[in-house]
Amino acid sequence: MPSQQESAMMRGTPRTFVGSVVLDLAGPVDPATAAQVRAELERHPRIRACELDAASGTLVVTARAAADRNDVVAVLERLGCPVRG
C-alpha cells in the first residue's frame, strides 16, 4: 500500500523535478500557514521560490536544482496542507 506521500502523486510521475511544479492542495490555506509554507520551502537548498494562492490552494514550486517532490509534500503535510491526490 502506498504511503500518503506516494499517493499524493500520480502513478508514473517522476519523484524529482527541475524547473517548476504545480501542486493542488486539498483546500484553501489561511494566510499565516501560507507564510509558513513559503518560508519553509524557500529555506530548502534546492528550492528557488514558491508561490501559493491561499484562496485556491494552488502551489507553484520552482527548483534551482533537481528537487524531490516527497520533500515538498512532507513539508506541506507537516503544516496541515495535504496535496490533493
Residue pairs with C-beta under 8 A, 6 or more apart in sequence:
4 73
4 77
4 82
5 70
5 73
5 74
5 77
6 70
7 85
8 73
8 82
8 83
8 84
8 85
9 15
9 69
9 73
9 85
13 69
14 69
15 68
15 69
15 70
16 66
16 67
16 68
16 69
17 61
17 63
17 66
17 67
17 69
18 63
18 65
18 66
18 67
19 62
19 63
20 60
20 61
20 62
20 63
21 60
21 61
21 63
21 69
21 72
22 58
22 59
22 60
23 58
23 59
23 60
23 61
23 72
23 73
23 76
23 83
24 57
24 58
24 59
24 83
24 84
25 57
25 58
25 59
25 76
25 81
25 82
25 83
25 84
26 57
26 81
26 82
26 83
26 84
27 57
28 54
28 55
28 56
28 57
29 37
29 52
29 54
29 57
29 81
30 54
31 54
33 54
33 79
33 80
33 81
34 52
34 54
36 79
37 50
37 52
37 59
37 75
37 76
37 79
37 81
38 50
38 52
40 75
40 79
41 47
41 50
41 61
41 72
41 75
42 49
42 50
44 67
44 71
44 72
44 75
46 63
46 64
46 65
46 66
46 67
46 68
46 71
47 61
47 62
47 63
47 64
47 67
47 72
48 62
48 63
48 64
49 61
49 62
50 59
50 60
50 61
50 62
51 59
51 60
52 58
52 59
52 60
53 59
57 81
57 84
59 76
61 67
61 72
73 83
76 82
76 83
77 83
